[in-house]
Amino acid sequence: MGYCNNNYKLIFFLFIFLFYQYGAIMRRSITAIVFAIAIIFIILFSYWGNVISLFMPDPLNHLVKVANRDFAGNSTEIYFISWYGCPYGATLSWPLYVMLRHYGNVSVQPHYSIFESDIGEPVPGLIFTNFSSNSSIQFHYIYLYNQYLNATPNGTKITNLVQYGLEIIKNKTPEWVYSLVEKYEVNEPLAGFMLSVVNSGNPPHIATVLIITDPKGTWMLIGYPSSLTPGQILSISTNSTSLLKDINSGNVPSSIYSYYEKLEETLD
């Protein structure tokens, strides 16, 4: 009888031991599951901006529709924001010039961008100096920085290029222009990256941007067009004066003309 009692006690203690072991395993499993879920949430939170950006318009190197409304009240307004030495602004200036000639008297100065090693040479471009419209289209140009991206156009040193650029845009453009630049250059990360447009520059700065609003909607392009690169401009000509002369004579290079047609498609 004592032997049986001992067996029962042994079974009882074994049951208790296994119960606690099972509980420990379950607690470890639950802890592991909670830890894994926490890690997943951290990763998703870190990349949430990129996930969202996959479903939003991406105006970097592409002219895309960012709004279905005309912010100019049933008229057409074009905003070109750049800086003197920008190779992307130099590239975009050519098809923009070709388009503007159809809607008013546009004055420009032949110019060259800074040298950037990934491009290889200064890019020939145009600096806009005046536009007198003879149509319903209004063109506004703003140059935020000097040739070397370290001062204002008149040479005053800038300590924070992004902050200064935003202040100029806020003071010289309607609120909707400022809001679009802030959203797509400052607040939204580049698709597939953690950095915003402004922070991808060296040093960080407001990148060249073209904004067109008309009764069909509002379009935006940041940087140069993917179909017209700085390298393509250099392959056409390395001399801004001679290229301007050719265009004014009616000899518009095909790649520049093709993007001019792309710009025209957005106009009402």
Helices and strands as residue ranges (DSSP letters): H 2-46, H 48-53, E 64-67, E 76-82, H 87-100, E 104-112, E 124-133, E 137-143, H 161-172, H 175-181, I 182-187, G 198-200, E 209-214, E 217-222, H 230-236, H 240-248, H 254-266
